[in-house]
Amino acid sequence: MRLRLLIPILIAVALGASSPAAFANKDNVQFGSNIRVAPGETIHDAVCFFCSVDNRGTVEGDIVVFFGSVRIDGKANHDVVNFFGNVTAADGASIGQDLVKFFGTVRLGDNVNVGKDIVCMFADFHAGDNVTNGGDRVVQPPWLFWTPLFILTLIIVVVVREIRHSRRRRMFMAGYPMQPPRP
C-alpha cells in the first residue's frame, strides 16, 4: 500500500522541483510593511496587506491595498483598489484606469484625473474642483450599509432579551406551588 503511494509522491516532488521559479519584475508586494515610491522612481505593481502605499513616483500597474491607505502624489497608470482604508489623491495626481474603494474614505484633490470609473461602495467620497473621470462615478454612502446592519442587530438584541426574560419568568413562576392571586 505504501509503495503505491510512494511513486506518485516522488513524481509530484520531481515536477515541483523542476518547475521554473516565478518572479515579478519591479513588483512590490508587502505584508505589514509600507510601500513607498519615491519621486522619479517607477515600479510595476504595488500590493499591500495590512500596510499603506505612498506613491510619489509612478506605478505602471495596479495598486491594491487591504486594510491600509493609499496616497497618490504621482501617477498610477492602471487601477487603484482599496478595501478598509483611505484613498487620497493630491492635486494634479492621475489614475490611469479605475478607482475602486470599499469601506473608508476617498479624498481627491483639485485637477485629479481618473481614466475610467470611480466606484466607492460604503465609503465617504470627497472630490475637489475639476476632478475628471472618463467613465461612470458610483458612490454608495456608508449609511446604506451601517443602518440596516444596526437595525438588524437591534432586532436580534431585542428578540434575545425577550427570550431570556420569558425564560426567567417561567423559572420564577415554577417555584410557586400554585399561581399567585391576580391583583
N, C-alpha and C positions, 0 to 999 in steps of 0.2 A: 504494500500500500504506500509506504513512504517512498519507495523507489519510483513509483509512477508520478508522485508529486515533485520529486527532485528534478526531473528532466524539464518540465515546464518552468520551474523556478529558475533553473540555470539559463534557459533560453531568454527569459524575461530580464535577468540580470545582464546577460551579454548584450541584448538590444539596448538596455538602458545605459550601459557603459559606453557603447559605440555611437550613441547619438551625439550630434554636434552641440556644442554649448550655445545657448541662446544669449544674446546680448542686445542691448538697446543703445545705439549710438547717440550720445548727447541727451539722453533721457535722465530725469531726476525723479526718483521715487523714494519717499521718506515715510517713516512711521514714527511719529512723536518728535521729529526734528524739523524745524522750519526750513523752508527753501527760500533762498534769496537770489534774485537775478540782478546783478549789478548793471548800472548804465553801460551800454556798449556790449554787454555780454549777450550771447544767444544760446538758448537750449531748445531741444525739440519738444518734449512733453514734461509737464510737472504734475506728479500725482502725490497726494499728501493725505495721510490718515492721522487724525489727532494732532495736527500741526497747521501752520499757515504758510501761504505763498506770498512773498513780496516781490512783485515784478516791476523793476525799474528799467529793464532792458527789453529784450524781445523773446517771446516764446513762440516758436514756429508751429507747434502742435497744440494740444489741448492742455488746459489747466483743470484738474479735478481734485476737489478737496472735500473730505468728510470730517466733520467736527473740527473745523478750523475756519480761518478767514482768508480772503483773497484781497490783495491790494494791488491795483494796476496803475503804474505811473508811465508805462511804456506801451508796448504793443503785445497783444495776444492775437496771433494770426488765425486761430481756429476757435474752438468752443471753450467757454468757461462754465464749469458745472460745480455747484457748491451745495452741500447738504449740511444743515445745522451749523451755520456760521454766518459771517457777514461778507458782502462783496462791496468793495469801494473802488471806484474808478476816478482818478484825479482828472482835473481839467485837461482836455485835449487827448486823453487816452483813447485807444481804439481796441475793439474786439472784432476779429475778422468774421466770425460766424455767429453762433448762438450764445446767449447768456441764459443759463438755467439755474434757478435758485429755489430750494425747498427749505422752509423754516429759517427765518433770520431777517436780515435787513440788507437792502440794496441801496447804495448811495452812488449816484452817477453825477459827476461834476459837469461844468459847462463844456460845451463842444465835444462831448463824448460821442463816438461813432460805434454803433453795433451793426455789423454787416447784415445779419438776418433777424431772427426772432429774439424777443425777450420774454421769458416765461418765469414768473415769480409766483410760486404756489405757497400760500400761507406765510407770506413774507411782507414786511414793510417795504415800500418802494418810494424812493425819493430821487427825482431827476432834476438836474439843473437846467438852465436855459440852453436851448439849441441842441438837445440830445436827439440824435437821429438813429433810426434803425431801418433796415431795408426790408423787414418782414412784419410779422404781427407782434403786438405787445399784449400779453396776457398777464394780468395781475389779480391774484386772489388774496384778499386781505386775511390776516391771521385769525380774525374773529370767526370766519367761516369754518375753521377747524375747531378752535377752542370753545366756542359757545355750545355747539351740540355735544362736545365731549364733556363739558361742565354739566350740562343738563342731564345727560345720561348718567354721569357719576352721582349727581344729586338724587336721581330716581333710585339708583341702586342703594345708596346710603339710606334713604327713607324706607325702602322695602325691607332691607336687612334689619333696620331699627325696629320696625313694626313686628317682624317675625320674632325677634328676640324679646320684645315687650310682651307679645301674646304668650310666648313660651314661659316667661317668668310668671305671668299672671296665672296660667294653668297650674304651674308648680305651687304657687302660693295658695290657690284655691283647693288643691289636692290635700293640703294639710288640715282643712276643716272637715269634721265628720258629716256635717250637713251644710247646706248652703246658708249663708248668713241672711237674716231677715232684710227685706228691702226697706229702705228708709221712707 
